[in-house]
Amino acid sequence: MLLAAPAILGPADAQPRRNPPPTANAQQSGAESRESIYYRNCAAARAAGVAPLYRGQPGYRPQLDGDGDGIACEPYRGRR
């Protein structure tokens, strides 16, 4: 039975790899996909497992934010 020798890492291998910055096309496609996410109502957002939605997140829209606090489809807690 032969055993593989352990790999020896040099200084270049020890550094974390960084992804190159996104190009203009990648940023544009991200904006398009963000706009294309749409939940008909909070039940649909909950079924997708994304509720609550926060202002600025994909799928958030003011119509789902009943109290206007920037959090859509938040759990209902009743009167306080």
C-alpha positions as CSV (number, residue, x, y, z in Angstrom):
1,M,0.0,0.0,0.0
2,L,1.4,3.4,-1.0
3,L,0.7,6.5,0.9
4,A,0.7,9.9,-0.7
5,A,3.2,12.4,0.7
6,P,1.7,15.5,2.3
7,A,1.7,18.6,0.2
8,I,4.1,21.3,1.2
9,L,2.6,24.8,0.8
10,G,4.8,27.7,-0.1
11,P,4.2,31.4,0.8
12,A,2.2,31.9,-2.3
13,D,-0.2,29.1,-1.5
14,A,-0.7,30.3,2.1
15,Q,-2.3,33.6,0.9
16,P,-6.1,33.6,0.4
17,R,-7.1,34.0,-3.2
18,R,-9.0,37.1,-4.1
19,N,-11.5,37.3,-6.9
20,P,-11.0,40.1,-9.5
21,P,-13.3,43.0,-9.2
22,P,-16.6,42.6,-11.1
23,T,-16.8,44.2,-14.5
24,A,-19.5,46.7,-15.6
25,N,-21.4,43.9,-17.3
26,A,-21.5,41.8,-14.1
27,Q,-22.7,44.8,-12.1
28,Q,-25.4,45.5,-14.6
29,S,-26.6,41.9,-14.7
30,G,-26.7,41.9,-10.8
31,A,-29.0,45.0,-10.9
32,E,-31.2,43.4,-13.5
33,S,-31.6,40.2,-11.4
34,R,-32.3,42.3,-8.3
35,E,-35.2,44.0,-10.1
36,S,-36.5,40.7,-11.5
37,I,-37.1,39.2,-8.0
38,Y,-40.8,39.7,-7.2
39,Y,-43.0,38.2,-4.5
40,R,-46.7,38.6,-5.0
41,N,-47.3,38.8,-1.3
42,C,-45.7,38.0,2.1
43,A,-47.0,34.4,1.9
44,A,-45.0,33.9,-1.2
45,A,-41.8,35.4,0.3
46,R,-42.2,33.2,3.4
47,A,-42.7,30.1,1.2
48,A,-39.5,31.0,-0.6
49,G,-37.8,31.3,2.8
50,V,-36.6,34.9,2.4
51,A,-38.9,36.7,4.9
52,P,-38.4,39.2,6.5
53,L,-37.1,41.3,3.6
54,Y,-35.1,44.4,4.4
55,R,-35.1,47.7,2.4
56,G,-32.4,47.3,-0.3
57,Q,-32.6,43.5,-0.5
58,P,-33.8,41.8,-3.7
59,G,-37.5,41.3,-3.6
60,Y,-38.2,44.1,-1.1
61,R,-40.9,46.6,-2.1
62,P,-42.8,49.1,-0.1
63,Q,-46.2,47.4,-0.8
64,L,-45.0,44.5,1.4
65,D,-43.9,46.8,4.2
66,G,-47.2,47.7,5.9
67,D,-45.8,49.9,8.6
68,G,-43.1,51.6,6.5
69,D,-40.2,50.7,8.8
70,G,-38.0,49.2,6.1
71,I,-38.8,45.6,7.0
72,A,-41.3,43.8,4.8
73,C,-43.1,40.6,5.7
74,E,-42.0,40.8,9.3
75,P,-43.7,38.5,11.8
76,Y,-46.9,39.9,13.3
77,R,-46.8,40.2,17.0
78,G,-50.2,41.7,17.7
79,R,-50.8,44.6,20.0
80,R,-48.2,45.7,22.6
